[in-house]
């Protein structure tokens, strides 16, 4: 199976660059979903914080 991948190899590791971005691992899709979910959690936390304290950033006017 290792010889069937026709990607340019990376000199720093024994994995190719294309292996990270292929459809089997879904690395970029997972990264984008995680980034979006964390952004939504941060926005939700900011809204809750503003509702409780009345300040966007408590302690900073």
Kinemage of the C-alpha trace (Angstrom):
@kinemage 1
@onewidth
@group {chain A} dominant
@subgroup {mainchain}
@vectorlist {calphas} color= white
{ca unk a 1} P 0.000 0.000 0.000
{ca unk a 2} L 2.843 2.450 0.626
{ca unk a 3} L 4.000 2.333 -2.991
{ca unk a 4} L 0.582 3.190 -4.462
{ca unk a 5} L 0.631 6.835 -3.301
{ca unk a 6} L 2.010 9.118 -6.046
{ca unk a 7} L 2.546 12.255 -3.938
{ca unk a 8} L 5.686 14.330 -3.534
{ca unk a 9} L 7.380 13.205 -0.345
{ca unk a 10} L 8.162 15.542 2.514
{ca unk a 11} L 11.841 15.591 3.483
{ca unk a 12} L 11.098 16.054 7.195
{ca unk a 13} L 8.997 12.935 7.664
{ca unk a 14} L 8.212 9.663 5.992
{ca unk a 15} L 4.654 10.815 5.160
{ca unk a 16} L 3.699 12.658 2.015
{ca unk a 17} L 1.959 16.026 1.990
{ca unk a 18} L -0.994 14.619 0.105
{ca unk a 19} L -1.662 11.988 2.761
{ca unk a 20} L -2.823 14.698 5.157
{ca unk a 21} L -5.283 16.117 2.622
{ca unk a 22} L -6.760 12.968 1.103
{ca unk a 23} L -10.404 11.978 1.373
{ca unk a 24} L -9.724 9.117 3.790
{ca unk a 25} L -8.482 11.256 6.677
{ca unk a 26} L -10.723 14.342 6.144
{ca unk a 27} L -8.124 16.438 7.994
{ca unk a 28} L -9.169 19.798 6.570
{ca unk a 29} L -12.885 19.127 6.962
{ca unk a 30} L -12.364 18.140 10.590
{ca unk a 31} L -10.156 21.192 11.190
{ca unk a 32} L -12.747 23.562 9.719
{ca unk a 33} L -15.577 21.984 11.712
{ca unk a 34} L -13.568 22.232 14.934
{ca unk a 35} L -12.651 25.843 14.194
{ca unk a 36} L -16.292 26.740 13.533
{ca unk a 37} L -17.544 25.012 16.654
{ca unk a 38} L -14.939 26.683 18.850
{ca unk a 39} L -15.809 30.071 17.340
{ca unk a 40} L -19.507 29.498 18.067
{ca unk a 41} L -18.694 28.477 21.641
{ca unk a 42} L -16.598 31.638 22.103
{ca unk a 43} L -19.363 33.840 20.719
{ca unk a 44} L -21.931 32.115 22.943
{ca unk a 45} L -19.684 32.612 25.983
{ca unk a 46} L -19.307 36.306 25.103
{ca unk a 47} L -23.094 36.737 24.820
{ca unk a 48} L -23.672 34.987 28.164
{ca unk a 49} L -20.920 37.079 29.758
{ca unk a 50} L -22.482 40.285 28.433
{ca unk a 51} L -25.889 39.188 29.722
{ca unk a 52} L -24.559 38.495 33.209
{ca unk a 53} L -22.150 41.401 33.695
{ca unk a 54} L -23.335 43.981 31.166
{ca unk a 55} L -19.775 44.403 29.916
{ca unk a 56} L -18.279 42.889 26.813
{ca unk a 57} L -14.923 42.378 28.563
{ca unk a 58} L -15.278 42.527 32.365
{ca unk a 59} L -12.772 44.842 33.998
{ca unk a 60} L -12.039 46.797 30.822
{ca unk a 61} L -14.166 49.856 30.156
